[in-house]
Amino acid sequence: MEATAEAQFREELFAAGVPEHLHGWLADYGIGALVVKMGIRFLEMSPERCVATMPVEGNTQVAGILHGGAHVVLAETLGSFAAGMHAGPGRQALGIEVGATHHRAVSAGTVTGTCTAIHLGRTVATHEIVMTDEQGRRLSTARITNLIRDTGR
């Protein structure tokens, strides 16, 4: 059954840039439908640092700029994946707080989110995520805290 689940999400994981050594971890769930819809593509993945890109096109609000919620989706995705890797086997990360400050609007191109660990503890992980445009200008800053708990499996 495990091989079947991995095969189901194999294309999705490769398309999103998830390193092959993490496919087993995500085999039962994939990367999530929202991550696919938003066009998020991972460039680096570790508990200490996660980096991903997301297109502006398709993720805009009525005024034609990147939706503030899209910033938060990218931030929460990066922070949650990083915390999940930190949690390790038999444990899971559950988001308990996320917040963002928007500094600058963007209406075209690709944004990059860079997630950096602030605290990686036994029961709590906190990350800061900085979103930048193609010129490296800061668009927003977010912070997410995840509770780390045992899954019982």
PyMOL commands that set and color helices and strands:
alter all, ss='L'
color gray80, all
select helices_A, chain A and resi 2-15+20-26+33-38+68-87
alter helices_A, ss='H'
color red, helices_A
select strands_A, chain A and resi 41-45+49-55+91-102+110-120+124-132+138-150
alter strands_A, ss='S'
color yellow, strands_A
deselect
rebuild
show_as cartoon
